[in-house]
Amino acid sequence: MKIAIVLGATGLVGKKLVERLVKEPSIEKVVTITRRHVEYASPKIVNEVINFENIEEYINVFRGDMIFSCLGSTVKQAGTFQKQRKVDFEYQYKAAKLASENKVSHYILVSSSAANEKSKSPYLKMKGELETEVSALPFKQITILQPSLLKGERESFRLGETIANWLLPIICKLPFLKRYRPISGEDVAKKMVSVSLSLGKGKEIYRLDELFSKR
């Protein structure tokens, strides 16, 4: 029986992930780490409310067998790119480091397609830097998922994503663009649970169309 830790449990992917983890017989407990209290119906879920500004004080929360990192924001939500970076990079890296110090075996990260620390795009550069930094931590197994645009219901309305969710599936019917098609938060969560239950060592990266596979 395993303990799963979920960072970003209230987001598009995180919500679906928690729902799937609860249904897994091999998962004994799901620890959701959030900024505010969240009520759950399942007794398998333990909600831990923390102050991310002082995340180091909560090292005991990061104890388990696997940690799923789905935390993320936008410039609009955060206010500035630097504030977004604090959520998308700083908080996630510090959480990963605490988990590694507690000997958590498997780290699973939701990154972004085209993430590259040398990218000219500040967002993709940030995602690439996070991938590099967490990959240097002493986890036995590291899995990075790089989805394209995420489809699904969010707490906040995002006009650009709404338009893209309508337009991209049409454009991506072209054979050479099919691999870039949007993916639902449900599909990403399904893949995350699948890889978390598989035995393996080292680092694996799943890109775009690989996330649609049934593995």
Buried (B, 14 or more C-beta within 10 A) or exposed (E): EBBBBBBBBBBBBBBBBBBBBBEBEEBEBBBBBBEEEBEBEEEBBBBBEBEBEEBEEBEEBBBBBBBBBBBBBBBEEBEEBEEBBBBBBBBBBBBBBBBBEBEBBBBBBBBBBBBBBEBEEEBBBBBBBBBEBBBEBEBEBBBBBBBBBBBBEBEEEEEEBEEBBEEBEEEBEEEEEEBBBBBBBBBBBBBBBBBBBEEEEEBBBBBBEBBBEEE
